[in-house]
Amino acid sequence: MRKFDTKVQHLKYKVLREVARLAWKGQLFDRILEIPEIIVPGPVPTMRCCIYKERAIVNERVKLAMGGDKENKNVIQVIKIACDECPVGGYEVTNACRGCLAHRCEDVCRFGAISFDENHVAHIDKSKCKECGACSKVCPYTAIVGRKRPCQVACKIKAISMDENKAAKIDNEKCISCGACVYQCPFGAIMDKSYIVNVIELLKKAKAGKDYRMYAVVAPSISSQFTYAKLGQVISGLKLMGFHTVIEAALGADMVAEAESQELAQKGFLTSSCCPAFVKYIKSAFPDLVPFISHNPSPMTAIAKYIKSIDEKAKVVFIGPCTAKKSEAQHEEVKPYVDGVLTFEELQALFDSLDEDITTLPEDVLDNASYFGRIFARSGGLSDAVAQAIKEQNIDFEAKPCVCDGIEACKIALLKKSKNLLDANFIEGMACIGGCIGGAGCLTHGEKNKAEVDKYGREAYEKSILDATSVTKQF
């Protein structure tokens, strides 16, 4: 039964599972030192130079599973001891260079970084090279290759560099917490902090009779995850774990679509506010465009705020694919409404820490939202929902969306807008490729996830956005 895309994800999950197992039993701080030996039983190392280094790295993973460095506000952190195996040479000339006469690489280099030896073989002066890659593109033998670290390739906003020890270093001012580097690092040397222990404590207190109720808010991208079980069984598993109610974040998406369509028509131009990584990117890289960010909260915040307005005893935990949601939950305007954030990876660890086989459970129902709220999970869904909300409310305005699939597409759209060259009045910004279904906290990633989300959307009981949001206006 394959639950994850990569073995790195599986290793991360095993640490989370063992931390959660001990946390449920109230033995975490007493037995925390046992976890590295459970994960790496030995005596032969599996990946590193020695078993002691492997266990030392697991120990760092345990710290992140328990919340990580409290002084570092970024939810994405580097495990420096694990970051030591990647090539860092930049662009290099390989032995495929034939010493040709064309010298296209030299002609295209604007920095004078390329020279030739007596055999006409190219050499790159690293002190002059700007790593633009122009030489690599024109070489007819593909003899010039770029050896960038996977984390640097994954980080499209250039928030990752190398420190003096050649370990990855994150610029927290630039980082948007999207987690692309987390998913792409082949050694798992970059991880997102987990608040799984905090959520377990809330659940334990609720079971012990604490005077509050636990609400799980699940992102619509859950429909493409947990492929080994049925969605209704996942919902049953959450309730068995101790959640009083499970509600769709997609209902919050319906609420946002209704309000955002009104704001768009009133202002004439907006950038979406649903993806916290996209919003932070605007604030850090395009501060002049901040006034155009929609004033509506994200679906997570919108539905959490609604839940707490109707139940003063509610504790709300968001469960989804997004590492950036962990950052969003720390914002002062969000803290009163969201009490915890888990990724799908962490939810899987929670199930297994309780030895909970959800495939044996009956199917419960999850039905709070419309088709349009549910398709927020994939790129283009938000724009479709806003256009639908305009139609349903008979607003005299035509939305001309620019759908940005991934942070690179977001950058291009924002650049065009900053130069008044964008032929659109609404920018849908999704930091992850594919939208939320490509989030770093997903169990699985891939094109098939889009089809699953659309199928899930078509199964919605509520057939319009206003039908879905009508329930939120009864209180």
ABEGO torsion letter per residue (X at the ends): XBABABAAAAAAAAAAAAAAAAAAAGAAAAAAAAAAAAABAOABBAABABAAAAAAAAAAAAAAAAGEBAABABABBBBAAABAABBAAEBBBBAABAGBAAGAAAAABAAGABBBBAAGBBBBBAAABAGAGAAAAABAAGABBBBBBAAAAABAAGABBBBAAGBBBBBAAABAGAGAAAAABAAGABBBBBAAAAAAAAAAAAAAGBBBBBBBBBBAAAAABGAABBAAAAAAAAAAAGBABBBBAAAAAAAAAAAAAAAAAAAGBBBBAABAAAAAAAAAABAAAAAABBABBBAAAAAAAAAAAABAABBBBBBBABAAAAAAAABAAAAAABABBBBAAAAAAAAAAAGBBAAABBBBBBBABBAAAAAAABBGAAAAAAAAAAAAAGBBBBBBBBBBBEAAAAAAAAAAAAAGABBBABBBBBABBGEAAABAABABBEAAAAAAAAAAAAABABABAAAAAAAAAAX
